[in-house]
């Protein structure tokens, strides 16, 4: 491998910062650089906004919204509303999905970032040294030098190596949005968040869906959490095959089939479309990393240190390309560290470097019910041998949940024995992702459950679940001696 001394550092730089990739990580990095008046160039070979806007978070949530609206309409009689059975116009549903993307596009557009002071180049970038980038565009090629470079190249879906998969109609979370005709039968490979979310959405809209998972669903979640998600999938008509190994794809008499193997032997699953949701891999090829000797991790992400630097101090990476998380909000979080470290690290000995802080990283799976978590869950705490107590509040007792006809799920909080410091929170139920924010804030700033309990929450709202969970902890830790004394005291005052 070549080392830093193998390249000649430019005497002057064209830019303070060059950012490769205009997804969440790259956009935030460029935004921060422009905000502090650095000269920054953002290079994107595809569409501005990256996967989140074009093929991930935005379209998937728009599709999920349609499925949830339909589910609510089917429950109309529970609320005293009588109507004709709803009908799905799948082409119109997908048109709305694309419309939502168009509505969000201006937030991530070339025009907006240009107005912010970012030079945006649409082309393919390749590192030629730790300080220089070659850019190929439709107009030709050029080279730029920069004091620092940030790689925010994202990730792409993995298509599993299954015999015959190239002979059948298969899509990924990137390409499923091209569908205009609803598949009558959909086979989904993968039991992670993407597989579960899309399987449930398509099933809710009327497709017959079979979800094939090699092991269980949502492998990082507690058993009870997974059980509730499985119940939700089943309620929407998803057939779940756990512990099934995809063996091959074939077409028999014009019918496409996925052959899986399990405890009962082989089974043929007919489908019109096969959705591959078996994970995502960092985009690291074609950017010159190998020429600079920048190593990768075992999981295929760019190897970075705690400051998000690669083996070359002037080259940084953030977002899906760097890992360890594949969340839009994680990419944006890392982008702050990448931008600040790249622009200011070691400046005249006055500014140090900032270590990326992952201690409070929320996550949400947008199934029905939603699953939201921050910090430790029970499974992880036990595996790590971390002493803990569990406080649970059932949403069946929440007035607003009863009024909304959604009184199911729970809030579960882990704390050290006898203390109100929050180690982790898991929420299952409607609006779980929204409810998580208060706990995330509390953990980030060291606020315990007593502080949440002492905070006024408007009634009747879903946010009261946090207060009531804190109240459950307080009741369990009320000083018994004092309570007994108070009982005697009040009895004495009645005399």
HUDAZI-V228555 format. One record per residue. N is the residue number from 1. RES is the residue in three letters. SS is DSSP state (A for helix, B for strand, O for the rest). PSI is psi in radians with two decimals (NA if undefined). OMEGA is omega in radians with two decimals (none if undefined). Layout:
n;res;ss;psi;omega
N;RES;SS;PSI;OMEGA
N;RES;SS;PSI;OMEGA
This chain:
n;res;ss;psi;omega
1;UNK;O;2.60;3.14
2;UNK;O;2.61;-3.09
3;UNK;O;3.01;-3.04
4;UNK;A;-0.62;-3.10
5;UNK;A;-0.19;-3.13
6;UNK;A;-0.18;-3.13
7;UNK;O;2.60;3.10
8;UNK;O;2.12;-3.14
9;UNK;O;2.28;3.13
10;UNK;O;2.55;3.10
11;UNK;O;-0.56;3.07
12;UNK;O;2.77;-3.09
13;UNK;O;2.48;3.08
14;UNK;O;-0.59;-3.06
15;UNK;B;2.73;2.93
16;UNK;B;-0.63;-3.04
17;UNK;B;2.39;2.96
18;UNK;B;2.27;-3.14
19;UNK;B;2.23;-3.13
20;UNK;B;1.97;3.14
21;UNK;O;2.19;-3.07
22;UNK;O;0.72;2.92
23;UNK;O;-2.79;-3.07
24;UNK;A;-0.83;-3.11
25;UNK;A;-0.80;-3.11
26;UNK;A;-0.70;-3.13
27;UNK;A;-0.79;-3.13
28;UNK;A;-0.70;3.10
29;UNK;A;-0.83;-3.13
30;UNK;A;-0.68;3.12
31;UNK;A;-0.82;-3.12
32;UNK;A;-0.76;-3.14
33;UNK;A;-0.77;3.14
34;UNK;A;-0.62;-3.11
35;UNK;A;-0.51;3.12
36;UNK;O;0.30;3.00
37;UNK;O;0.46;3.00
38;UNK;O;2.71;3.06
39;UNK;O;1.95;-2.97
40;UNK;B;2.44;3.05
41;UNK;B;2.29;3.12
42;UNK;B;2.19;-3.07
43;UNK;B;2.24;-3.14
44;UNK;B;2.21;-3.13
45;UNK;O;-0.42;-3.11
46;UNK;O;-2.29;-3.09
47;UNK;O;2.43;3.06
48;UNK;O;2.51;-3.12
49;UNK;O;-0.30;3.07
50;UNK;A;-2.75;-3.06
51;UNK;A;-0.70;-3.04
52;UNK;A;-0.86;-3.12
53;UNK;A;-0.80;-2.91
54;UNK;A;-0.56;-3.06
55;UNK;O;0.03;-3.03
56;UNK;O;-1.86;-2.99
57;UNK;A;-0.87;-3.01
58;UNK;A;-0.97;-3.14
59;UNK;A;-0.64;-3.12
60;UNK;A;-0.69;3.14
61;UNK;A;-0.54;3.06
62;UNK;A;-0.69;3.10
63;UNK;A;-0.76;3.12
64;UNK;A;-0.66;3.12
65;UNK;A;-0.73;3.12
66;UNK;A;-0.76;-3.13
67;UNK;A;-0.68;-3.13
68;UNK;A;-0.64;3.08
69;UNK;A;-0.75;3.12
70;UNK;A;-0.72;3.11
71;UNK;A;-0.68;3.11
72;UNK;A;-0.69;3.13
73;UNK;A;-0.62;3.13
74;UNK;A;-0.31;3.11
75;UNK;O;0.17;-2.98
76;UNK;A;-0.65;-3.10
77;UNK;A;-0.51;3.10
78;UNK;A;-0.44;-3.09
79;UNK;A;0.21;3.11
80;UNK;O;0.38;-3.12
81;UNK;O;2.20;-3.14
82;UNK;O;2.27;-3.12
83;UNK;O;2.96;3.07
84;UNK;O;2.62;3.09
85;UNK;O;2.31;-3.14
86;UNK;O;2.68;3.12
87;UNK;O;2.43;-3.12
88;UNK;O;2.18;2.96
89;UNK;O;1.62;-2.98
90;UNK;A;-0.68;3.12
91;UNK;A;-0.67;3.11
92;UNK;A;-0.65;3.07
93;UNK;A;-0.81;-3.12
94;UNK;A;-0.54;3.04
95;UNK;A;-0.71;3.11
96;UNK;A;-0.67;3.08
97;UNK;A;-0.81;-3.14
98;UNK;A;-0.57;3.10
99;UNK;A;-0.70;3.11
100;UNK;A;-0.73;3.09
101;UNK;A;-0.78;-3.14
102;UNK;A;-0.60;3.13
103;UNK;A;-0.58;-3.13
104;UNK;A;-0.45;-3.06
105;UNK;A;-0.73;-3.11
106;UNK;A;-0.46;3.12
107;UNK;A;-0.49;-3.06
108;UNK;A;0.28;-2.95
109;UNK;O;2.83;3.04
110;UNK;A;-0.74;-3.09
111;UNK;A;-0.77;-3.12
112;UNK;A;-0.79;-3.08
113;UNK;A;-0.53;3.04
114;UNK;A;-0.73;3.12
115;UNK;A;-0.49;3.11
116;UNK;A;-0.20;3.13
117;UNK;O;0.18;3.13
118;UNK;O;2.29;2.97
119;UNK;B;2.13;-3.13
120;UNK;B;2.20;3.10
121;UNK;B;2.20;3.10
122;UNK;B;1.84;-3.09
123;UNK;O;-3.11;-3.14
124;UNK;B;2.29;-3.10
125;UNK;B;2.53;3.09
126;UNK;B;2.29;3.10
127;UNK;B;2.31;3.05
128;UNK;B;-0.22;3.01
129;UNK;B;3.04;3.10
130;UNK;O;-0.12;-3.12
131;UNK;O;-0.04;-3.05
132;UNK;B;2.60;-3.11
133;UNK;B;2.30;3.01
134;UNK;B;2.33;-3.06
135;UNK;B;2.19;3.06
136;UNK;B;2.16;3.12
137;UNK;B;3.09;3.10
138;UNK;O;-0.43;-3.12
139;UNK;O;-0.17;-3.11
140;UNK;B;-2.78;-3.10
141;UNK;B;2.71;3.10
142;UNK;B;2.97;3.13
143;UNK;B;2.48;3.09
144;UNK;B;2.53;3.01
145;UNK;B;2.62;3.14
146;UNK;B;2.61;3.10
147;UNK;B;-0.54;3.11
148;UNK;B;2.68;-3.14
149;UNK;B;2.38;3.09
150;UNK;B;2.17;3.08
151;UNK;B;2.06;3.10
152;UNK;O;1.07;-2.94
153;UNK;O;-0.04;3.00
154;UNK;O;-2.78;-3.13
155;UNK;B;2.89;-3.13
156;UNK;B;2.66;3.13
157;UNK;B;2.56;3.06
158;UNK;O;2.24;3.03
159;UNK;O;2.06;-3.04
160;UNK;O;2.60;-3.13
161;UNK;O;1.39;-3.13
162;UNK;O;2.22;3.12
163;UNK;B;2.28;3.08
164;UNK;O;-0.03;-3.07
165;UNK;A;-0.49;3.14
166;UNK;A;-0.18;-3.11
167;UNK;A;-0.05;-3.12
168;UNK;O;2.90;-3.13
169;UNK;O;1.93;3.13
170;UNK;B;2.58;3.12
171;UNK;B;2.93;3.05
172;UNK;B;-3.13;3.07
173;UNK;O;-0.27;3.06
174;UNK;O;-0.64;-2.98
175;UNK;O;-0.14;-3.11
176;UNK;A;-0.39;-3.08
177;UNK;A;-0.10;3.07
178;UNK;A;-0.14;-3.13
179;UNK;O;2.31;3.02
180;UNK;O;-0.30;3.09
181;UNK;O;2.24;-3.10
182;UNK;O;2.21;3.09
183;UNK;O;2.24;3.08
184;UNK;O;-0.64;3.10
185;UNK;B;2.16;-3.11
186;UNK;B;2.23;3.01
187;UNK;B;2.31;-3.12
188;UNK;B;2.21;3.07
189;UNK;B;2.11;3.06
190;UNK;O;2.21;-3.10
191;UNK;O;0.39;3.07
192;UNK;O;-3.02;-3.12
193;UNK;A;-0.76;-3.10
194;UNK;A;-0.81;3.13
195;UNK;A;-0.78;-3.13
196;UNK;A;-0.79;-3.11
197;UNK;A;-0.86;-3.08
198;UNK;A;-0.64;3.08
199;UNK;A;-0.79;-3.11
200;UNK;A;-0.68;3.13
201;UNK;A;-0.82;-3.14
202;UNK;A;-0.68;3.10
203;UNK;A;-0.72;3.12
204;UNK;A;-0.51;3.12
205;UNK;O;-0.10;3.02
206;UNK;O;-0.06;3.08
207;UNK;O;2.60;3.00
208;UNK;B;1.97;-2.95
209;UNK;B;2.33;2.97
210;UNK;B;2.14;-3.14
211;UNK;B;2.10;-3.10
212;UNK;B;2.10;3.14
213;UNK;B;2.24;-3.13
214;UNK;O;-0.68;3.09
215;UNK;O;-2.19;3.10
216;UNK;O;-3.00;3.10
217;UNK;O;2.62;2.96
218;UNK;O;1.09;-2.95
219;UNK;O;-0.35;-3.10
220;UNK;O;-0.02;-3.06
221;UNK;O;2.81;3.11
222;UNK;O;2.73;-3.09
223;UNK;A;-0.77;-3.11
224;UNK;A;-0.62;3.10
225;UNK;A;-0.84;3.14
226;UNK;A;-0.69;-3.14
227;UNK;A;-0.69;3.14
228;UNK;A;-0.63;3.07
229;UNK;A;-0.75;3.12
230;UNK;A;-0.70;3.09
231;UNK;A;-0.70;3.11
232;UNK;A;-0.71;3.09
233;UNK;A;-0.79;-3.13
234;UNK;A;-0.69;-3.14
235;UNK;A;-0.51;3.11
236;UNK;O;0.09;3.01
237;UNK;O;0.18;3.12
238;UNK;O;2.24;3.01
239;UNK;B;2.19;-3.05
240;UNK;B;2.21;3.05
241;UNK;B;1.79;3.11
242;UNK;B;2.61;3.13
243;UNK;O;0.47;-3.13
244;UNK;O;2.36;-3.11
245;UNK;B;2.10;3.06
246;UNK;B;2.14;-3.05
247;UNK;B;-0.76;-3.09
248;UNK;B;2.85;3.00
249;UNK;B;2.55;-3.14
250;UNK;B;2.86;3.06
251;UNK;B;2.15;-3.12
252;UNK;B;2.06;-3.12
253;UNK;O;0.72;3.09
254;UNK;O;-0.06;-3.13
255;UNK;B;2.18;3.10
256;UNK;B;2.43;-3.08
257;UNK;B;2.53;2.96
258;UNK;B;2.16;3.13
259;UNK;B;2.14;3.13
260;UNK;B;2.68;3.10
261;UNK;B;2.38;3.12
262;UNK;B;-2.84;-3.12
263;UNK;O;-0.52;-3.11
264;UNK;O;0.12;-3.11
265;UNK;B;-2.77;-3.10
266;UNK;B;2.60;3.08
267;UNK;B;2.42;3.10
268;UNK;B;2.16;3.13
269;UNK;B;1.91;3.13
270;UNK;B;2.57;3.13
271;UNK;B;2.79;2.97
272;UNK;O;-0.56;3.08
273;UNK;B;2.40;3.06
274;UNK;B;2.08;3.13
275;UNK;B;2.08;3.14
276;UNK;B;1.98;3.11
277;UNK;O;0.98;-3.02
278;UNK;O;0.43;3.07
279;UNK;O;2.98;-3.13
280;UNK;B;2.55;-3.09
281;UNK;B;2.42;-3.11
282;UNK;B;2.44;3.05
283;UNK;O;1.88;-3.07
284;UNK;O;-0.08;-3.07
285;UNK;O;2.49;3.08
286;UNK;O;0.13;-3.12
287;UNK;O;0.11;3.09
288;UNK;O;0.23;-3.11
289;UNK;O;-0.71;-3.11
290;UNK;O;-0.58;3.13
291;UNK;O;-0.50;3.12
292;UNK;O;0.00;3.13
293;UNK;O;0.52;3.12
294;UNK;O;2.02;-3.04
295;UNK;O;2.82;3.07
296;UNK;B;2.80;3.05
297;UNK;O;3.05;3.11
298;UNK;O;-0.49;3.14
299;UNK;O;0.02;3.06
300;UNK;O;0.11;3.07
301;UNK;O;2.88;3.12
302;UNK;B;2.26;-3.11
303;UNK;O;2.12;3.11
304;UNK;O;2.80;3.05
305;UNK;O;-2.99;-3.07
306;UNK;O;-0.19;3.08
307;UNK;O;0.09;-3.14
308;UNK;O;0.39;3.04
309;UNK;B;2.51;2.97
310;UNK;O;-2.96;3.13
311;UNK;O;-0.28;3.03
312;UNK;O;2.08;-3.03
313;UNK;O;-0.39;-3.12
314;UNK;O;-0.09;-3.11
315;UNK;B;2.15;-3.11
316;UNK;B;2.88;3.05
317;UNK;B;2.57;3.11
318;UNK;O;2.94;3.12
319;UNK;A;-2.76;-3.09
320;UNK;A;-0.53;-3.13
321;UNK;A;-0.49;-3.11
322;UNK;O;-0.45;-3.07
323;UNK;O;-2.98;0.06
324;UNK;O;-0.04;-3.12
325;UNK;O;2.71;3.05
326;UNK;O;1.04;3.10
327;UNK;O;2.50;3.06
328;UNK;A;-0.75;-3.11
329;UNK;A;-0.49;3.06
330;UNK;A;-0.69;3.10
331;UNK;A;-0.76;3.12
332;UNK;A;-0.65;3.11
333;UNK;A;-0.82;3.12
334;UNK;A;-0.57;-3.07
335;UNK;A;-0.62;3.11
336;UNK;A;-0.82;-3.12
337;UNK;A;-0.74;3.14
338;UNK;A;-0.79;-3.09
339;UNK;A;-0.84;-3.08
340;UNK;A;-0.76;3.12
341;UNK;A;-0.72;-3.11
342;UNK;A;-0.62;-3.05
343;UNK;A;-0.54;-2.96
344;UNK;A;-0.15;-3.03
345;UNK;O;2.20;3.06
346;UNK;O;0.26;-3.08
347;UNK;A;1.90;3.10
348;UNK;A;0.41;3.14
349;UNK;A;0.10;-3.07
350;UNK;O;-0.51;-3.06
351;UNK;O;2.17;3.12
352;UNK;O;-2.90;3.10
353;UNK;O;2.73;-3.10
354;UNK;O;2.19;3.09
355;UNK;O;2.33;3.09
356;UNK;O;2.29;-3.03
357;UNK;O;1.97;-3.12
358;UNK;O;0.28;-3.01
359;UNK;O;-0.52;-3.11
360;UNK;O;1.54;-3.08
361;UNK;O;1.80;-3.14
362;UNK;O;2.75;3.07
363;UNK;B;2.57;3.14
364;UNK;B;2.33;2.97
365;UNK;B;2.15;-2.96
366;UNK;O;0.87;2.98
367;UNK;O;-3.09;3.03
368;UNK;O;1.80;0.16
369;UNK;O;2.71;3.05
370;UNK;B;2.67;3.05
371;UNK;B;2.12;-3.13
372;UNK;B;2.45;-3.11
373;UNK;B;2.55;2.98
374;UNK;B;2.44;-3.13
375;UNK;B;-2.68;-3.05
376;UNK;O;2.55;2.86
377;UNK;O;3.13;-3.05
378;UNK;A;-0.72;-3.12
379;UNK;A;-0.81;-3.12
380;UNK;A;-0.71;-3.13
381;UNK;A;-0.72;3.11
382;UNK;A;-0.75;-3.12
383;UNK;A;-0.58;-3.11
384;UNK;O;-0.04;-3.14
385;UNK;O;0.56;-3.11
386;UNK;O;2.07;3.11
387;UNK;O;2.38;-3.08
388;UNK;O;2.78;2.97
389;UNK;B;2.69;-3.14
390;UNK;B;2.22;3.02
391;UNK;B;2.30;-3.06
392;UNK;B;2.39;3.03
393;UNK;B;2.16;-3.13
394;UNK;B;2.23;-3.14
395;UNK;A;-0.20;3.05
396;UNK;A;-0.33;-3.14
397;UNK;A;-0.04;-3.07
398;UNK;O;2.17;-3.07
399;UNK;A;-0.77;-3.11
400;UNK;A;-0.65;3.10
401;UNK;A;-0.68;3.09
402;UNK;A;-0.74;3.14
403;UNK;A;-0.60;-3.12
404;UNK;O;-0.06;-3.10
405;UNK;O;0.56;-3.09
406;UNK;O;0.72;-3.06
407;UNK;O;1.25;3.10
408;UNK;O;2.70;-3.11
409;UNK;O;-3.02;-3.05
410;UNK;B;2.86;2.96
411;UNK;B;2.20;-3.13
412;UNK;B;2.19;-3.06
413;UNK;B;2.32;3.05
414;UNK;B;2.30;3.10
415;UNK;B;2.76;3.00
416;UNK;O;2.62;3.14
417;UNK;O;2.16;3.07
418;UNK;O;0.00;-3.11
419;UNK;O;2.72;-3.09
420;UNK;O;0.09;3.11
421;UNK;O;2.34;-3.03
422;UNK;B;2.11;3.06
423;UNK;B;-0.54;-3.12
424;UNK;B;2.76;-3.13
425;UNK;B;2.35;2.99
426;UNK;B;2.29;3.12
427;UNK;B;2.30;3.08
428;UNK;B;2.19;3.11
429;UNK;B;-3.07;3.10
430;UNK;O;2.47;3.07
431;UNK;O;0.43;-3.11
432;UNK;A;-0.70;3.14
433;UNK;A;-0.67;3.12
434;UNK;A;-0.70;-3.13
435;UNK;A;-0.45;-3.06
436;UNK;A;-0.45;-2.99
437;UNK;A;-0.71;-3.11
438;UNK;A;-0.69;3.11
439;UNK;A;-0.65;3.11
440;UNK;A;-0.78;3.09
441;UNK;A;-0.77;-3.13
442;UNK;A;-0.77;3.13
443;UNK;A;-0.73;-3.11
444;UNK;A;-0.64;-3.03
445;UNK;O;0.29;3.01
446;UNK;O;0.52;3.11
447;UNK;O;2.27;-3.13
448;UNK;O;-3.14;-3.10
449;UNK;A;-0.53;3.09
450;UNK;A;-0.65;3.11
451;UNK;A;-0.71;3.11
452;UNK;A;-0.70;-3.14
453;UNK;A;-0.59;-3.13
454;UNK;O;0.05;-3.14
455;UNK;O;2.32;3.12
456;UNK;O;2.18;3.07
457;UNK;O;2.34;-3.14
458;UNK;O;2.54;-3.14
459;UNK;O;2.49;-0.16
460;UNK;O;2.11;3.14
461;UNK;O;2.83;3.05
462;UNK;O;-0.49;-3.09
463;UNK;O;-0.34;3.11
464;UNK;A;-0.32;3.13
465;UNK;A;-0.63;3.11
466;UNK;A;-0.76;3.14
467;UNK;A;-0.75;-3.11
468;UNK;A;-0.59;3.05
469;UNK;A;-0.73;3.08
470;UNK;A;-0.63;3.10
471;UNK;A;-0.63;3.08
472;UNK;A;-0.71;3.11
473;UNK;A;-0.75;-3.09
474;UNK;A;-0.73;3.13
475;UNK;A;-0.67;-3.13
476;UNK;A;-0.34;-3.08
477;UNK;O;0.33;3.07
478;UNK;O;2.36;-3.13
479;UNK;O;1.97;-3.02
480;UNK;A;-0.71;3.14
481;UNK;A;-0.78;-3.14
482;UNK;A;-0.73;3.14
483;UNK;A;-0.73;3.12
484;UNK;A;-0.71;3.11
485;UNK;A;-0.72;3.14
486;UNK;A;-0.65;3.10
487;UNK;A;-0.76;3.11
488;UNK;A;-0.65;3.14
489;UNK;A;-0.82;-3.11
490;UNK;A;-0.59;3.07
491;UNK;A;-0.71;3.12
492;UNK;A;-0.65;-3.09
493;UNK;A;-0.35;3.11
494;UNK;O;-0.23;-3.11
495;UNK;O;NA;none
